[in-house]
Amino acid sequence: MISFDNTEIAFESKSNSDLNWSYWLFNLMGKPWLVKFGKVATNVAFTLHLPVKGLIKKTIFKQFCGGESIQDCDLKINQLNNYKIGTILDYSVEGKESLADLEATKEEIIDTILKGKANDAIPFSVFKITGVSRFSLLEKANDGVENLNEKEKQEFASVLMRVDAICKAAFENDVPVFIDAEDSWIQNSIDRMADAMMAKYNKEKACVYNTIQMYRHDRLDFLKTSHQKAKNGNYILGVKLVRGAYMEKERDRAKAKGYTSPIQPNKAATDRDYNLALTYMVEHINNIAVCAGTHNEESSAKLIALIETHQLAKNHPHLYFAQLLGMSDHISFNLSFKGYNVAKYVPYGPIQEVMPYLIRRAEENTSVAGQMGRELSLIVKEKKRRKAI
């Protein structure tokens, strides 16, 4: 059995000063008013070109990001690899509009794949479709490309070419790639592309993974439908399973526009569907590859129990756990210590470009019940353990 309370293992990689620093940061992030103020203040500071970059780099960026470039990430990659934890390089730049920016993002994502080919410590790459497409184009195409005019159809074809270039690079270099989930009003466009890429590149092994957000009440059925498509198409379904990161925005938009929210009625329903999805995928593990992206101890324990019940190898190639850099080390490090496949998302990019990601992390940590308290209590426990030695 695994104890996620084993702080000696969880924080083995951290010095006493590292622990003290993390304690200070999580204390600040546990104050919702401060996070809201920080969001506004940071946006104003960048708008007015105030010198805040250094402060951000030394605090929240240091906690949750690998650096501003791929090369900057080497230190984090090596530190994690020392504890048998893989790195998922995540170029966290989004919301670009110009053709030059979209092409540059595509090339950067391919560079993360090439980096993975040369380094076994990088088992996956990841990207957002909104990094290689205009958001409004995906939104207009959400109910079908027939809604696009001829110029837009040509633009959409270019988006498909960028996505295909990334997935082809993943296939040729044997570094699987995750396609991230995004807002529900562009997710249909993303799902169709992910399906097409899996049908093309997942014939022999899982090379492309779609992401399923279980805070949507329709996603358990979507998972089963996706699996049936994969069986019919004779390819392996790749799934990165998460709870989700856009809940408040989804609910606000549904209310403002007068449609039924796609979000689960409560957290209990999300947790239930997440664990049911894990069960379903392990029961069909021969043709489903799953990466369980979760900071939830119960779901992590659930997957461990399923692996044991089905007598699967801990390092089965279709089974991975993943957490975000800077969070839930008690899960990541204890899992890797016991021999399970584990990786950390390591975002990187220019500080101003990565701010939307960092703000989501701060807001997520204040909104998830008990997240900050859990992180802090474990740090305190480890500090006390070390003092007692």
N, C-alpha and C positions, 0 to 999 in steps of 0.2 A: 504493500500500500504506500501511497505517496502522502506526505504531510505537507500541505502548502504553508504551514506555520513554521517550517524549518528555516529560520532566518539566517542561520550560519551558512547554509547553502545559498539561500536567496541573495545574500549580500556579500558573498565571498569576494566578488570582484571590486568591492567598494572600500576605500580607505575610511578612516574615521572622519576625516574632513569632508569626503564625498557624502557620507551619511548625514553629517550636520547640514551640509548645503542642501541636500534633497529635502530634509526635514523643514528647513526654512522656506523653500520654494513651495512645497505642498501645503504648508500652513497658509501662505498667501493665496494660493489657488483655491483653498477651501472657503474663501470669503466671496460670495457671489457679487456683492457690491463692488469689490475691488476688481474682479474680472471684467465687469461691465464698464467700469471707469477706464480700465486699462485698454479695452477695445476701442473706445472712443478716443482716448488720449493718443493712442498709437496711430490711428488713422489721421488725426489732426496733425500729429508730428511729421508724418511722412508727407502729407499734403503741403505743409509749410516748410519742408526740407530741414526740419530740426535734427540735431545730431543725437538721435536715439538708437542708431544701429548698434553701437558698441554695447549699450546697456542690454538690449534684447539678445545680442549674441552671447553675452556672459550669463544670461539667466534662462529664460524659457527656451531659447534656441539651443543652448547647450544641453538642456535636459532631453529634448524631444527630436533633435536633428543630428545628422552625421556630419554636416558641414555645408559649405556653399558650392562645392564641386564634387565630382566623383572621387577625385584624388583625396579630397579632405576626409572622405569617409573611411579611408584605409585604417585609421586608428581604431574606430568603432568596430569595423569588420574583424580586425585581428583580436580585439578584446573579447568580442562575443565568441569567436571561433576557439579561443582558449578554453571555453567552457562548453564546447560542442553545440553552440547555438548559431544557426545560419543567419545570414543577412538577406533581407528583401530590399533591394535598392529601389527607392521611390522618389523619382524626380517630381517634386510636389509643386509644379508650376501649372496653373490652370487659368481658364477664363480668357485666353488669348483670342485675337480676332484676325490678325493679318496673316496672309499666306506665308510670309517669311517666318513669322513666329511659329505657326503650326508645323511648318517643315522642320524648323530648328528643334522643336520639341520631339518630333518623330525621330530625328537623328540622335538626340540625347538619349531617348529610351533605348534605341538600338545599341548605343554605347554601353548602357547598363547590362544589356544581354551579353555583349562581347566581354565585358568585365567578368560576368558570371562564368563564361566559357573558360576563362583563364584562372578561375579561382573557385575551388570546390566549396569554399565557405559561403558562396552566394548561390543558393539552390533555386531562387525564383527572381523574376523581375515583375514589374507591375506598371500599369499606366491607366490614366483616365481618358476616355474618348473625348472629353471636353478639352484635353490638352492638344488634340489634333483636329478638332472641328469647332466651328462656331456653335455656341449654345443654341442660338435661335434657329439654326438650320436643323439641329437634332429635334428641337421642339416641334417645328413645323412638320417634320417627317415622322413624328411619333406614332401617328395612326396610319402611316403608309407613305411611301415615296410618291404615290400618285397625287399627293397634295402639293407637290413641288412643281414650280414652273420649269421650263427647259434649262434656264441658266442654273437654277438651284439643283436640278438633277445632275448636271455636269459637276457642280461643286461637291455634291454628295458622293459622286463616283470617285472624286479625288480623295475624299475622306476614307472611303473604302480601300483605296489603294494604299493610303498611309497605314491603316490598320493592318492590312494584309502584309505590308512590308515588315511591320513589327513582328507579327505572328510567324511569318516565314523565317525571320532571323532567329526567333525562339526555337523553331523547329530545326533549322539547319545547325544551330549551335548547341542544341540539347539543353537549353535553359528555359524551362516553362515560364509562361507569362500569365499574370492575373489581369483581367479586365475589370476595373473597379465599377461598383454600382454607383448610381448618382440619383438625382431627383426623379420622382415617379413620372413627371411630365416629359422626360426624355428617355426614360428607362426602356420603353419598347424599342426605340431605335437602337439602343445599346445591346439589348437582348438578341435582336435579329442579327446584328453583326457578330456577336459572340457565338451564336448558333452556327453561323456560316463558317466561321474560323475553326470551330471545333470539328465540324463535319469535314473540313479540308485537311486539318493537321493532326487530329487525334485518333487516327485509324489504328496505330500501333501502340501508342502510349499517350498519357495525358500531357499535352503540350500547352494548350490554351484552357484557362479556367474562367468561367463567368462568376460573378459575385452575386449572392442572393442575400438580401436584407430581410431578416425574419421579423422585424418590427412592422412589416407589411402583412396584413391579414390574409393575403392571397398567395403568399410565397410558398407555403407547403405544397399546395396544389401545383404551383408553377414548377417546383422541384420535380414532382412526379411526372408532370407533362414533359419536362426537359429530358428526364431519364428515358421516357418512352420514345421520344424523338431520336435519342442517341442509339437506343436498341434498334429502331427501325432503320437508322442510317448507318448502323454497324460502326459506331465510333465510341470512344470512351468519354463520358461526361466528366468535365472538370468543374469542381465547385469550390469557391471560397465562401464559407458560411460565416455570416456576421449578423449581429443584431441590427446595427444601422447607426448612422450619424447625422441624419437630417430631420429628426422627428418634429421639432418645434416648427421648423420652416414648412414642413408638409402640412401640419395641422392648420397653421395660420393661412396658408394659401387656399386650402380646401374651404375654410370658413369664409375667406374673403370672396371667393369665386362661387360659393354656394353648391359645391359638390360633396359627396360623401368622402370623408377622409380615408385614405388607404392604410392608415396606421392602426395597429392593434388597439383594442379598448384599454388595455393596461399592460404593465410590465409582466404580470403573471402569464398572460396569453402569449407574449413574445417568448418568454422562457420556455413555456410548454412547447411551442412550435419549433423552437431552436433544438430542443432535446429530441423531439419527434423526428426532425430532419436528420439529426445525427444517427438515430436508430435506423432510419430508412436507408441511409447511405452505407452504413457498415453492413447492413443485411445484403446490400448489392455491391459490395466492395470490389468485386471482380471487374465491373465496368463503370464504376464511379470512383474518381479520385477526389478526396476532400482535404481541404485545409481549413481547420476549425479556428477561425479568428475570434478569440474570446478572451475577455478579462474576468470571466465569471468562473469561480472555483467549482460551482456545482456542475456546470456544463463540462468543464475539463475533467472532473471526476467521472461524469457520465460516459464520456468517450473512453476513458481508461477502462471502465467496467465493461463497455461494449467490446473493446479490443480483447480483454481477458475472456469474456463469455464466448466469443467467436474464435478464440485460440489463434489470434492473429499475431504476427511478429510486431514488436514495439516499433521497429524501424521499417514497417511495411511501406513500400514506395507510394501507395495510395493514401497514406495517412500522415498528416502534418498538423501540428499546433502552431499558432502564431499570435504574438502580441506586439503592441507598439513599443518602440524604443522609449525608455524612460518611464514605463508603466508596468505594473504587475510582474516585477522581477521574481517575486515569490512563486509565481506559476511557471514562468519560463525556465528559471534555473533549476527548480526542483524536478521539472519534467525531463530536462536534458540530463540531469544527474542520474536519473533512472533509465536512461537509454531511449527515450522517445524522440521522434523527429520534431524539432522545434526551430522556429525562425522568428526574428524580430524585424518588423517594418522599420527601415532606416530612411526617413525622408531627408532630402537635401535640396539645395537650390539657393539662389540669392535671397538674402533675408527678407527684403520687401516682398518678393514674389511668394515666399513661403508663409507670409503672415496669415492668409486665410486658413491654412492648415493649422497653424499654431493657435489661432483664436478658437477654432473648433475643438482642439484638444483641451484648452482651458475651460471652455463652456461645458464640454462633455464631463469633465472632472467635477464641476460644481453641480451639474444637474443629475448625475447618476447617484442615487441614494447610497450613502455609505462608502463611495469610492475613495474620497479623500481620507475619511476616518480609517479605512482599512490600510491604505498606504502608510499613513502616519503611525498607526498603532504598531505595524510591523517594524518600522524604522526605530521606534522607541524601544521595542522589545530587543532588537539587535544591539542597540546602544547599551542597554542594561546588561545584556549577556556579555558584551565585551568588557564592560567595567568590572564584572564579577570574576573575570579570569585572573 
